[in-house]
Each structure stands twice: as C-alpha cells, then as structure tokens.
Amino acid sequence: MFDTSYIYHLVDHKAVPIYGVLESWLYKFTTTKKRYLVIVERYQYNIYVIKFYADCHALSKNKYNLLLKDEQPAPIIRTCINIMLEFFALNPRASFGFIGAASVNKTRKGKIVSEGKENTQRFRVYQTLMFNFFGQETFEHSQNVRRSAYLLINRQNQPIDGFKARAEEMFRQMYLNLEEQQ
C-alpha cells in the first residue's frame, strides 16, 4: 500500500534563524490531481521536522489540517518518508519529529467539523508507518499521544533519555514563545 511514491524536487533551501528553526528546505511534487509542498525544518540537535500540505491550501491557516477526498494518501505519505530517508542518508545522526495534525472538514451542509488534538487519525497512521519504515534498531520512538506528537530519536544520540528531555524542552519553549506572539 505504501510502496509507491511521487518524484519530488527541491525548490528552496535557506537559513531561517526564527522560532528555533535553523534552516529549511522546500520540496514539491505533483500527484495526478494536485501539487503538494513538503517543508523540512532543521532544529537544534539535528532534529528535522517534516510538514506537508496541498499547494491549493497554501494560504489557509488550516493547511496542515485539511483532508482531500480526491487523493489517495499512501503515495503522498510515502513521498514524505522518502524525503526523510534522504535526510537520514545525508546526516546519519538525524532525528525526526512531526505532529499528526487534527483533521478539519466541511460537512455537506457547510458546517466545519474538527477532530480533537489527542491521538488524531493522522498520528495513528504515521505511528504505524514509522515503526514499519524506521524500526527500533536505529531509532527510539517517542510519542506524545495527548498532543499527537512523534519524535524518532536517533540511537546515536546517547543517552536517549537526556536527548529526549532536551528536545522536548526545546519544543516546549518554542511553542510557548509562538503562542505568546500570536
């Protein structure tokens, strides 16, 4: 099911010393129906955060939350995994993180329905895929089900518990600062 993917292209790479992001890469790929953008952000401790959305939702505040009923998600997600694998090949000390964003949909009557932030549908799918694609030999899998957050900790970052604590504190501080500025 997750054995097919799309050809992707690097569009931009830049240093972004803002909100804890050290640098970012922008990739694009096209499915049979839409163009998608993948953003990879590098943070302290060689942590790479992967985000993606349909280009048609680029201006939406909910771009990471919207589901498209006209697409098959498996090759889209697999393309993001391929990008992660490319970063891991370039940086064998890389760790990865992501949030399984809560889904937001419109009903037929135009009402907006939002999934809660805990244990989201995306989080559950990504969780299964991370175990299948990355295993436990190279990465420690750390999950925050309440926030649908996932951290693949590279086992070269010993001690794992210390690395995890530093990473969690970094993201906690970052998101507190972001919330205060909004």
ChimeraX attribute file (.defattr): number of C-alpha atoms within 10 A of each C-alpha:
attribute: neighborCount
match mode: 1-to-1
recipient: residues
	/A:1	7
	/A:2	14
	/A:3	8
	/A:4	11
	/A:5	17
	/A:6	17
	/A:7	10
	/A:8	17
	/A:9	14
	/A:10	13
	/A:11	12
	/A:12	11
	/A:13	14
	/A:14	11
	/A:15	12
	/A:16	14
	/A:17	11
	/A:18	9
	/A:19	13
	/A:20	17
	/A:21	18
	/A:22	16
	/A:23	16
	/A:24	19
	/A:25	17
	/A:26	17
	/A:27	18
	/A:28	20
	/A:29	21
	/A:30	16
	/A:31	15
	/A:32	9
	/A:33	8
	/A:34	13
	/A:35	13
	/A:36	19
	/A:37	23
	/A:38	23
	/A:39	21
	/A:40	24
	/A:41	24
	/A:42	23
	/A:43	21
	/A:44	13
	/A:45	14
	/A:46	19
	/A:47	21
	/A:48	26
	/A:49	20
	/A:50	20
	/A:51	18
	/A:52	19
	/A:53	20
	/A:54	20
	/A:55	17
	/A:56	12
	/A:57	15
	/A:58	14
	/A:59	8
	/A:60	11
	/A:61	9
	/A:62	15
	/A:63	18
	/A:64	19
	/A:65	19
	/A:66	19
	/A:67	16
	/A:68	11
	/A:69	8
	/A:70	9
	/A:71	13
	/A:72	11
	/A:73	14
	/A:74	14
	/A:75	17
	/A:76	20
	/A:77	19
	/A:78	19
	/A:79	21
	/A:80	23
	/A:81	20
	/A:82	16
	/A:83	19
	/A:84	19
	/A:85	16
	/A:86	11
	/A:87	17
	/A:88	16
	/A:89	11
	/A:90	10
	/A:91	11
	/A:92	13
	/A:93	17
	/A:94	23
	/A:95	26
	/A:96	23
	/A:97	20
	/A:98	16
	/A:99	22
	/A:100	24
	/A:101	24
	/A:102	23
	/A:103	19
	/A:104	17
	/A:105	18
	/A:106	12
	/A:107	9
	/A:108	7
	/A:109	6
	/A:110	8
	/A:111	9
	/A:112	10
	/A:113	11
	/A:114	13
	/A:115	14
	/A:116	15
	/A:117	18
	/A:118	16
	/A:119	19
	/A:120	21
	/A:121	17
	/A:122	15
	/A:123	24
	/A:124	13
	/A:125	13
	/A:126	19
	/A:127	20
	/A:128	10
	/A:129	16
	/A:130	17
	/A:131	14
	/A:132	10
	/A:133	13
	/A:134	15
	/A:135	13
	/A:136	15
	/A:137	8
	/A:138	15
	/A:139	21
	/A:140	20
	/A:141	19
	/A:142	14
	/A:143	17
	/A:144	13
	/A:145	17
	/A:146	11
	/A:147	17
	/A:148	23
	/A:149	20
	/A:150	21
	/A:151	24
	/A:152	24
	/A:153	26
	/A:154	23
	/A:155	18
	/A:156	13
	/A:157	18
	/A:158	11
	/A:159	9
	/A:160	15
	/A:161	12
	/A:162	11
	/A:163	16
	/A:164	18
	/A:165	10
	/A:166	14
	/A:167	20
	/A:168	13
	/A:169	12
	/A:170	15
	/A:171	15
	/A:172	12
	/A:173	14
	/A:174	15
	/A:175	14
	/A:176	10
	/A:177	13
	/A:178	11
	/A:179	9
	/A:180	7
	/A:181	7
	/A:182	5
